[in-house]
Amino acid sequence: MTGKAKPKKHTAKEIAAKVDAALTNRGGGKAGLADRIGKEKGGHAKYECPHCKITAPDIKSMQIHHDARHPKLPFEEDKLTNLHSSTPAPVEASKPKPGIRGSLKK
């Protein structure tokens, strides 16, 4: 016999949460590497710093990075590299987009 208020089995909510965590693309690991780097047009990293080559998703984030890492240099928006415009569109249309819920294991 088990003690008071100690469930014997896992609840349906707990099992569903484990399944969701295991099968949902969170953008990490090798699957999300291209998304984080921004080499394809689906990636979140859009701008590249001309000084240290770090990437950021938008101008405001790049401004924050520049103020923190390169305080002595003036911020020039026109010198930023737009990774989305410099790379060709992906040829393969059936690739999973980043952040789409669902399992890749089918």
PyMOL CGO cylinders between C-alpha atoms (Angstrom):
from pymol import cmd
from pymol.cgo import CYLINDER

trace = [
    CYLINDER, 0.00, 0.00, 0.00, 1.13, 3.49, -0.69, 0.3, 1, 1, 1, 1, 1, 1,
    CYLINDER, 1.13, 3.49, -0.69, 1.00, 6.45, 1.65, 0.3, 1, 1, 1, 1, 1, 1,
    CYLINDER, 1.00, 6.45, 1.65, -1.64, 9.10, 1.77, 0.3, 1, 1, 1, 1, 1, 1,
    CYLINDER, -1.64, 9.10, 1.77, -1.71, 11.58, -1.16, 0.3, 1, 1, 1, 1, 1, 1,
    CYLINDER, -1.71, 11.58, -1.16, 1.00, 9.73, -3.10, 0.3, 1, 1, 1, 1, 1, 1,
    CYLINDER, 1.00, 9.73, -3.10, -0.24, 8.76, -6.55, 0.3, 1, 1, 1, 1, 1, 1,
    CYLINDER, -0.24, 8.76, -6.55, 0.73, 5.32, -7.82, 0.3, 1, 1, 1, 1, 1, 1,
    CYLINDER, 0.73, 5.32, -7.82, 0.75, 6.25, -11.49, 0.3, 1, 1, 1, 1, 1, 1,
    CYLINDER, 0.75, 6.25, -11.49, 1.61, 9.20, -13.69, 0.3, 1, 1, 1, 1, 1, 1,
    CYLINDER, 1.61, 9.20, -13.69, -1.20, 11.58, -14.52, 0.3, 1, 1, 1, 1, 1, 1,
    CYLINDER, -1.20, 11.58, -14.52, -2.42, 12.17, -18.07, 0.3, 1, 1, 1, 1, 1, 1,
    CYLINDER, -2.42, 12.17, -18.07, -1.25, 15.78, -17.83, 0.3, 1, 1, 1, 1, 1, 1,
    CYLINDER, -1.25, 15.78, -17.83, 2.27, 14.72, -16.87, 0.3, 1, 1, 1, 1, 1, 1,
    CYLINDER, 2.27, 14.72, -16.87, 2.46, 12.15, -19.68, 0.3, 1, 1, 1, 1, 1, 1,
    CYLINDER, 2.46, 12.15, -19.68, 1.18, 14.69, -22.22, 0.3, 1, 1, 1, 1, 1, 1,
    CYLINDER, 1.18, 14.69, -22.22, 3.79, 17.21, -21.06, 0.3, 1, 1, 1, 1, 1, 1,
    CYLINDER, 3.79, 17.21, -21.06, 6.57, 14.63, -21.48, 0.3, 1, 1, 1, 1, 1, 1,
    CYLINDER, 6.57, 14.63, -21.48, 5.36, 13.70, -24.96, 0.3, 1, 1, 1, 1, 1, 1,
    CYLINDER, 5.36, 13.70, -24.96, 5.14, 17.38, -25.92, 0.3, 1, 1, 1, 1, 1, 1,
    CYLINDER, 5.14, 17.38, -25.92, 8.66, 18.08, -24.64, 0.3, 1, 1, 1, 1, 1, 1,
    CYLINDER, 8.66, 18.08, -24.64, 10.07, 15.07, -26.49, 0.3, 1, 1, 1, 1, 1, 1,
    CYLINDER, 10.07, 15.07, -26.49, 8.39, 15.66, -29.84, 0.3, 1, 1, 1, 1, 1, 1,
    CYLINDER, 8.39, 15.66, -29.84, 8.30, 19.45, -30.23, 0.3, 1, 1, 1, 1, 1, 1,
    CYLINDER, 8.30, 19.45, -30.23, 11.08, 21.21, -32.11, 0.3, 1, 1, 1, 1, 1, 1,
    CYLINDER, 11.08, 21.21, -32.11, 12.48, 23.78, -29.68, 0.3, 1, 1, 1, 1, 1, 1,
    CYLINDER, 12.48, 23.78, -29.68, 15.19, 24.97, -32.06, 0.3, 1, 1, 1, 1, 1, 1,
    CYLINDER, 15.19, 24.97, -32.06, 18.14, 23.42, -30.25, 0.3, 1, 1, 1, 1, 1, 1,
    CYLINDER, 18.14, 23.42, -30.25, 20.82, 20.94, -31.27, 0.3, 1, 1, 1, 1, 1, 1,
    CYLINDER, 20.82, 20.94, -31.27, 21.72, 20.18, -34.87, 0.3, 1, 1, 1, 1, 1, 1,
    CYLINDER, 21.72, 20.18, -34.87, 18.15, 20.74, -36.05, 0.3, 1, 1, 1, 1, 1, 1,
    CYLINDER, 18.15, 20.74, -36.05, 18.17, 24.36, -34.90, 0.3, 1, 1, 1, 1, 1, 1,
    CYLINDER, 18.17, 24.36, -34.90, 21.79, 25.18, -35.75, 0.3, 1, 1, 1, 1, 1, 1,
    CYLINDER, 21.79, 25.18, -35.75, 21.02, 26.66, -39.18, 0.3, 1, 1, 1, 1, 1, 1,
    CYLINDER, 21.02, 26.66, -39.18, 18.16, 28.60, -37.62, 0.3, 1, 1, 1, 1, 1, 1,
    CYLINDER, 18.16, 28.60, -37.62, 20.39, 30.12, -34.95, 0.3, 1, 1, 1, 1, 1, 1,
    CYLINDER, 20.39, 30.12, -34.95, 23.19, 30.93, -37.40, 0.3, 1, 1, 1, 1, 1, 1,
    CYLINDER, 23.19, 30.93, -37.40, 20.81, 32.49, -39.92, 0.3, 1, 1, 1, 1, 1, 1,
    CYLINDER, 20.81, 32.49, -39.92, 22.44, 31.09, -43.05, 0.3, 1, 1, 1, 1, 1, 1,
    CYLINDER, 22.44, 31.09, -43.05, 19.06, 30.28, -44.57, 0.3, 1, 1, 1, 1, 1, 1,
    CYLINDER, 19.06, 30.28, -44.57, 16.14, 32.64, -45.01, 0.3, 1, 1, 1, 1, 1, 1,
    CYLINDER, 16.14, 32.64, -45.01, 14.13, 30.88, -42.29, 0.3, 1, 1, 1, 1, 1, 1,
    CYLINDER, 14.13, 30.88, -42.29, 16.69, 31.70, -39.61, 0.3, 1, 1, 1, 1, 1, 1,
    CYLINDER, 16.69, 31.70, -39.61, 16.15, 34.11, -36.76, 0.3, 1, 1, 1, 1, 1, 1,
    CYLINDER, 16.15, 34.11, -36.76, 19.63, 35.65, -36.92, 0.3, 1, 1, 1, 1, 1, 1,
    CYLINDER, 19.63, 35.65, -36.92, 19.27, 38.33, -39.55, 0.3, 1, 1, 1, 1, 1, 1,
    CYLINDER, 19.27, 38.33, -39.55, 22.07, 40.86, -38.92, 0.3, 1, 1, 1, 1, 1, 1,
    CYLINDER, 22.07, 40.86, -38.92, 25.80, 40.27, -38.49, 0.3, 1, 1, 1, 1, 1, 1,
    CYLINDER, 25.80, 40.27, -38.49, 28.13, 42.58, -36.60, 0.3, 1, 1, 1, 1, 1, 1,
    CYLINDER, 28.13, 42.58, -36.60, 30.92, 43.89, -38.87, 0.3, 1, 1, 1, 1, 1, 1,
    CYLINDER, 30.92, 43.89, -38.87, 33.43, 43.88, -36.00, 0.3, 1, 1, 1, 1, 1, 1,
    CYLINDER, 33.43, 43.88, -36.00, 33.05, 40.48, -34.32, 0.3, 1, 1, 1, 1, 1, 1,
    CYLINDER, 33.05, 40.48, -34.32, 30.72, 38.59, -36.73, 0.3, 1, 1, 1, 1, 1, 1,
    CYLINDER, 30.72, 38.59, -36.73, 28.13, 37.80, -34.04, 0.3, 1, 1, 1, 1, 1, 1,
    CYLINDER, 28.13, 37.80, -34.04, 24.52, 37.60, -35.25, 0.3, 1, 1, 1, 1, 1, 1,
    CYLINDER, 24.52, 37.60, -35.25, 21.33, 39.22, -33.96, 0.3, 1, 1, 1, 1, 1, 1,
    CYLINDER, 21.33, 39.22, -33.96, 17.67, 38.93, -35.01, 0.3, 1, 1, 1, 1, 1, 1,
    CYLINDER, 17.67, 38.93, -35.01, 16.92, 42.66, -35.32, 0.3, 1, 1, 1, 1, 1, 1,
    CYLINDER, 16.92, 42.66, -35.32, 18.43, 46.17, -35.30, 0.3, 1, 1, 1, 1, 1, 1,
    CYLINDER, 18.43, 46.17, -35.30, 17.55, 46.84, -31.65, 0.3, 1, 1, 1, 1, 1, 1,
    CYLINDER, 17.55, 46.84, -31.65, 19.35, 43.69, -30.46, 0.3, 1, 1, 1, 1, 1, 1,
    CYLINDER, 19.35, 43.69, -30.46, 22.34, 44.60, -32.59, 0.3, 1, 1, 1, 1, 1, 1,
    CYLINDER, 22.34, 44.60, -32.59, 22.34, 48.12, -31.10, 0.3, 1, 1, 1, 1, 1, 1,
    CYLINDER, 22.34, 48.12, -31.10, 22.37, 46.61, -27.58, 0.3, 1, 1, 1, 1, 1, 1,
    CYLINDER, 22.37, 46.61, -27.58, 25.20, 44.25, -28.56, 0.3, 1, 1, 1, 1, 1, 1,
    CYLINDER, 25.20, 44.25, -28.56, 27.19, 47.10, -30.11, 0.3, 1, 1, 1, 1, 1, 1,
    CYLINDER, 27.19, 47.10, -30.11, 26.78, 49.36, -27.07, 0.3, 1, 1, 1, 1, 1, 1,
    CYLINDER, 26.78, 49.36, -27.07, 27.90, 46.56, -24.74, 0.3, 1, 1, 1, 1, 1, 1,
    CYLINDER, 27.90, 46.56, -24.74, 30.77, 45.08, -26.78, 0.3, 1, 1, 1, 1, 1, 1,
    CYLINDER, 30.77, 45.08, -26.78, 32.06, 47.97, -28.89, 0.3, 1, 1, 1, 1, 1, 1,
    CYLINDER, 32.06, 47.97, -28.89, 31.41, 51.13, -26.83, 0.3, 1, 1, 1, 1, 1, 1,
    CYLINDER, 31.41, 51.13, -26.83, 34.29, 53.15, -28.36, 0.3, 1, 1, 1, 1, 1, 1,
    CYLINDER, 34.29, 53.15, -28.36, 33.17, 52.60, -31.95, 0.3, 1, 1, 1, 1, 1, 1,
    CYLINDER, 33.17, 52.60, -31.95, 30.20, 54.52, -33.40, 0.3, 1, 1, 1, 1, 1, 1,
    CYLINDER, 30.20, 54.52, -33.40, 27.15, 52.42, -34.33, 0.3, 1, 1, 1, 1, 1, 1,
    CYLINDER, 27.15, 52.42, -34.33, 26.59, 52.59, -38.09, 0.3, 1, 1, 1, 1, 1, 1,
    CYLINDER, 26.59, 52.59, -38.09, 23.47, 50.80, -39.21, 0.3, 1, 1, 1, 1, 1, 1,
    CYLINDER, 23.47, 50.80, -39.21, 24.49, 50.77, -42.88, 0.3, 1, 1, 1, 1, 1, 1,
    CYLINDER, 24.49, 50.77, -42.88, 27.61, 48.67, -42.15, 0.3, 1, 1, 1, 1, 1, 1,
    CYLINDER, 27.61, 48.67, -42.15, 25.59, 45.74, -40.76, 0.3, 1, 1, 1, 1, 1, 1,
    CYLINDER, 25.59, 45.74, -40.76, 25.40, 42.64, -42.92, 0.3, 1, 1, 1, 1, 1, 1,
    CYLINDER, 25.40, 42.64, -42.92, 21.85, 41.51, -43.67, 0.3, 1, 1, 1, 1, 1, 1,
    CYLINDER, 21.85, 41.51, -43.67, 22.16, 37.72, -43.84, 0.3, 1, 1, 1, 1, 1, 1,
    CYLINDER, 22.16, 37.72, -43.84, 18.69, 37.24, -45.28, 0.3, 1, 1, 1, 1, 1, 1,
    CYLINDER, 18.69, 37.24, -45.28, 19.30, 39.36, -48.34, 0.3, 1, 1, 1, 1, 1, 1,
    CYLINDER, 19.30, 39.36, -48.34, 22.80, 38.03, -49.08, 0.3, 1, 1, 1, 1, 1, 1,
    CYLINDER, 22.80, 38.03, -49.08, 21.82, 34.34, -49.23, 0.3, 1, 1, 1, 1, 1, 1,
    CYLINDER, 21.82, 34.34, -49.23, 19.70, 32.75, -51.95, 0.3, 1, 1, 1, 1, 1, 1,
    CYLINDER, 19.70, 32.75, -51.95, 16.27, 31.37, -51.14, 0.3, 1, 1, 1, 1, 1, 1,
    CYLINDER, 16.27, 31.37, -51.14, 16.27, 27.71, -50.06, 0.3, 1, 1, 1, 1, 1, 1,
    CYLINDER, 16.27, 27.71, -50.06, 15.53, 25.37, -52.93, 0.3, 1, 1, 1, 1, 1, 1,
    CYLINDER, 15.53, 25.37, -52.93, 13.98, 22.65, -50.83, 0.3, 1, 1, 1, 1, 1, 1,
    CYLINDER, 13.98, 22.65, -50.83, 10.40, 23.60, -49.95, 0.3, 1, 1, 1, 1, 1, 1,
    CYLINDER, 10.40, 23.60, -49.95, 9.65, 20.47, -47.92, 0.3, 1, 1, 1, 1, 1, 1,
    CYLINDER, 9.65, 20.47, -47.92, 12.17, 21.26, -45.15, 0.3, 1, 1, 1, 1, 1, 1,
    CYLINDER, 12.17, 21.26, -45.15, 10.60, 21.85, -41.73, 0.3, 1, 1, 1, 1, 1, 1,
    CYLINDER, 10.60, 21.85, -41.73, 10.49, 25.52, -40.80, 0.3, 1, 1, 1, 1, 1, 1,
    CYLINDER, 10.49, 25.52, -40.80, 11.99, 26.55, -37.45, 0.3, 1, 1, 1, 1, 1, 1,
    CYLINDER, 11.99, 26.55, -37.45, 9.65, 26.64, -34.52, 0.3, 1, 1, 1, 1, 1, 1,
    CYLINDER, 9.65, 26.64, -34.52, 6.95, 24.44, -36.06, 0.3, 1, 1, 1, 1, 1, 1,
    CYLINDER, 6.95, 24.44, -36.06, 5.33, 22.17, -33.53, 0.3, 1, 1, 1, 1, 1, 1,
    CYLINDER, 5.33, 22.17, -33.53, 5.28, 18.50, -34.33, 0.3, 1, 1, 1, 1, 1, 1,
    CYLINDER, 5.28, 18.50, -34.33, 7.40, 15.42, -34.48, 0.3, 1, 1, 1, 1, 1, 1,
    CYLINDER, 7.40, 15.42, -34.48, 10.16, 14.75, -36.94, 0.3, 1, 1, 1, 1, 1, 1,
    CYLINDER, 10.16, 14.75, -36.94, 10.04, 11.08, -35.87, 0.3, 1, 1, 1, 1, 1, 1,
    CYLINDER, 10.04, 11.08, -35.87, 7.15, 9.58, -37.83, 0.3, 1, 1, 1, 1, 1, 1,
]
cmd.load_cgo(trace, "trace")
